[in-house]
Each structure stands twice: as structure tokens, then as C-alpha cells.
Amino acid sequence: MPTVVLHRGGQVYRDEVKENTNLVVRAGIKQFPFPNLRYGCGMGKCAKCASRIIKGAELLPAPNWKEKKQLGPRLDEGYRLVCQLWLNHDLELVQDDKPLEPL
């Protein structure tokens, strides 16, 4: 089972999740990483769930068109939309204290 480590607000949250898990879906049904994960629409439209991936990024699929539209050059800084990711491996991510400003 993948291990997820979330850094937010100076705290570190860690737990295992089932394979093929979406963290926003889990948070929406009040499972880890609820209530620590910031998210909004869950459809790639608001970018509130944007997170910088610090470990495991190389195993993620290429960014989809929604991530490219919402994040643009921030993709090169390691940001991804968590709502667009289904996890099958360990991942470590950081959510900034404030949501990213829209492009």
C-alpha cells in the first residue's frame, strides 16, 4: 500500500492509502488526508489542491490538459493538481499556506 506524506502549515501528516487512490476523493469522504488537505472542486478547475511533489513525482503520469491549463510554468517547479492524480506508489507533497494564484 502506498504511503503518503503531506506537509502543510508546519505539520507533517503520514498514512497508508489503498492502491489507485485519489487523495481529494478520500478527503471528501473524511478519510486521510482529511482535514489537512486543501481542496475545492475535485475536477481540476479551481487549483486549490495544487501541491508541490517532493518525492515520487517521477512515477506519476504526465500532467493532463487540466493541470497544464491551471498550473502552466508551475509544473516545472514540481506542482501538480492532487485531484487529478491516482496513486499507486509512495508520494510526499507540500501544500503552501496559501492557495496558488490563478494564472
N, C-alpha and C positions, 0 to 999 in steps of 0.2 A: 504494500500500500504506500502511495506517495506521502511524503512528509512535506508540509507547507509551513514556512516560517514567514510571518508578517511582522514588519517593523512599522510602527505608527505611533506618533506622539511620544516618542522616547521609550516606548514599551515594545517588548518582543512577545509575540503570540505564536505558539507552535502546536501542531496537532497532525495526526494522520488523517487522510481522506481516502475514500474508495477510488479506484481507478476510473478514469473517464468522468471526473468530477469538475463542475464549474463552480468556482467559489462564490459568485454572485447568487446563483441559484441556491446554494447551501445557506448563505447569509439570509436570503429571502424567506427561507423556511426555518430560520432561527437555529441553524447548526453552525459549527465553526466555519468561518471566522466571525460570525455574528457575535456581538455587536461592534466589533472592532474594524470591520472592513467598510470603507466609504463606497457607496454605490448609488445609482439612480435608476435609470430606465431599464437596464439589463439588455438593451438592444443595440448598443454601440452608437447611440445618438447624442448622449449628454457628456460623455467622457469623465464623469465623476469618479469612476472606478480606475482611472488611469494610475498605473503603478510602474515604478522602475524595477525591473527584474535584475537582481544582483547575483543569483545563482540559478542555473538551469535553463537560461534563455536559449542556449544552443540546441536544446531538444524540443523547443516549441516550433509549431508550424510557422511558415512565413506570415507576416501580417496580412490580413484581408483588406478589402477595399474600405470597410468602415474604419479600421484602425489607421489606414493611410490618410483618409479624409480628416479624421478627428485629431490625429497626432502629428502628421506631417514630419517635419525635421526632428521632432522629439523621439521618433523611432530610433534615430541614430544615437540618442542618449540612453537607450535601453527601456524606454517607456512602452507599455502595452496596455490595451483595454482588457481588464480581467474578465469582463463579461463575455469576451469573445474567445476565451481560452478554456479548453477541456483538458484537464491534467491527467497525465499517465506516468509522471515521474516527479521526483522531488523538485521543489521550487522555493526560492527565497525572494521576497519582494518588499519594497518600501513604498508606502503611501505618504506623500508630502503632507504637511499640516494643513495646507490649503489646496483645494482642487486646482488643476491646471486651468489657466485662462483659455477660452476658446480661440481657435486660430482665426 
